[in-house]
Amino acid sequence: MVARLAADQPAAAAVRCGDNVVTYAELVSWSRQLSHRLAAAGVGAGDRVAILAEPSAAMIASVLGVLGAGAAYVPVDLAQPDARIATILHDAQVKAVATTAHARDRTAGAQVPVVTVASAPGEKPDGAASDSFAAAVGLADPAYLIYTSGSTGEPKGVIVEHRNLAASTRARLMVYPGSPVFLLVSPLAFDSSVAGIWGTLQAGGCLVVASADELRDADQLVSLIGRHRVNRTLCVPALYELLLDAAERAGTDQLASLRQVIVAGEALPQSLVDRHFAVHSHAVDLVNEYGPTETAVWATFHRFTGVEPVSIGGPIPGARLYVLDAGLQPVPPGTEGELFIGGPGVTRGYFGRPEATAAAFLDDPFAAEPGARMYRTGDIVRWNADCGLDFIGRKDDQVKIRGHRVELGAVESTLRRLEGVQEAVVLPDAGGSGLIGFVASREAADPVALRRALAQKLPPVMVPGELRVLPEMPRNLNDKLDRALLRTLAAEPVAARPASAPLTDDPLTAQVAAAWAEVLGVATVPLDVNFFDLGGHSLAMFKLQDALERHCGLRPSIVSLFQEATVATQATLIRTSREQGEDSTPSLSVEAARKARTARLRQQRARKGARQ
């Protein structure tokens, strides 16, 4: 489909990343060359090829190239530790690895051919043919294999066929008509990237791929929207909140081109719905999407055109939604039940895990066509008065953290295998954007060392932001683990915890430490420990930038904070900036910033009222 579009509009921009612009003709030629190089490396129909690539135009060409070789692509997140990457490559039984030069060093342990993707569409290092793809595929062939958290600690791969992907994208083109300029911020290993890539390229639109540095900086993302006249994007609610923060600092006119903001991957807060319609001075749809990887990205959506209660909405075109009781019978509206999903988006199942597939993918007794299946989501929902679904929660210990599914039992299982750990319990933290772990250790294990060891085995999203080491786990009167008490401790706000004085006599260092303690939710902060070793993550770094401005009166760049990632080095960074006069213009106080934001919102509401 993309190749047909390239024939119709060869000079149209398909992908923009940094200063690079790739046309449809160049993208298809680039990916065709790669497909032939993969075929020469032994890749054929039905095989799997891992993709290790930083966010770039080459990443998009890699996806098309793998499919053009008749294979399924297996996206691998470069943020994963080496051990996790090796596990995925082994579990997926990949036939080859496609990588960029930037990421090639992460393939050192690969036991299969490694093909380096050309850095630009014009490169033809081996004279590969480019007038056709190397192989054809059918609707039943696998398109991609994407990994989710498994309950045992091992990643679990979902096989998505071309027919699933085609149905998912066909529904997307119906719900979101037109040729978008789409800002892609989702990592390739996060299945919402599928929505952005295919929903844009099959509509003849332009993908604006945010680079790794831009993804770290909300201010740069807002600038991208303004510079490229982006009219559609998709992200987790937490990132959208940060984009609105950045837009209010820079001026919301940077968002003037936006027409649709899609949020997915985690629960949408009502406060964000309210804020969306207060900030935008023109009509911008807010769409809440829901769907597990097992049903090809999405299954429901709700389009907000004004402030209204949060809902995950009704079915996308082609999907069937069932709210069932324990006996798999439909429950009446307003009654809670488990959500089952049927339709053409229901995928093949879990790769190499027939028992897990049989447990989650069931025969669909409500479908007219023979052989139809439905997927058991494990999510508890109810039909509301508007014929949409209200999301209630999970029936197991799976949670969503920054848009990623995490099995708490998988994290606990890995923690228990670390030296010095007798017991482990992992729960969502108070803010719902991370995890908190409780560890029983008779040797009083070092929580920082435990986090470092855990980070060598699990992806960042599965590593608890805070680990509390206890001499033993709390028990109730029946000598059972007191999870209720642990949940209370996990939900305890930072302000309620006993604070300790920072381990420094330097006032500036103490201010930086106070900012860290606020963001990380801890009482004390070591001065020489890396932000990420203490539980920080990329979204938390944005919050740290704000906290440093409040505590220290200066707002360091995100890039510099990633480079100087300890309290001591950040204090030096801020001191040097002051000495060089970079804070000669005082930052707004917290109260002044709040008043300025309130004034802007009143002006925007007034403009809306005048138009109405």
Secondary structure, DSSP 8 states (H G I E B T S, - for coil): -HHHHHHH-TTSEEEEETTEEEEHHHHHHHHHHHHHHHHHTT--TT-EEEEE--SSHHHHHHHHHHHHTT-EEEE--TTS-HHHHHHHHHHHT-SEEEE-TTTGGGGTT-SS-EEE--SSTT--TT----SS-S----TTSEEEEEEE--TTSS-EEEEEEHHHHHHHHHHHHHHS-S--EEEE-S-TTSTHHHHHHHHHHTTT-EEEE--HHHHT-HHHHHHHHHHHT--EEEE-HHHHHHHHHHHHHH-GGGGTT--EEEE-SS---HHHHHHHHHH-SS--EEEEEE--GGGSS-SEEEEESSS-----BEE-TT-EEEEE-TTS-B--TTS-EEEEEESTT---EETT-HHHHHHHEEE-TT-SSTT-EEEEEEEEEEE-TTS-EEEEEESSSEEEETTEEEEHHHHHHHHHTSTT-SEEEEEE-TTSSSEEEEEE-TT---HHHHHHHHHTTS-GGGS-SEEEEESS--B-TTS-B-HHHHHHHHT--GGGS-----S-S-HHHHHHHHHHHHHHT-S---TTS-TTTTT--HHHHHHHHHHHHHHHS----HHHHHHS-SHHHHHHHHHHHHHTTTT-S----HHHHHHHHHHHHHHHHHHHHHH-
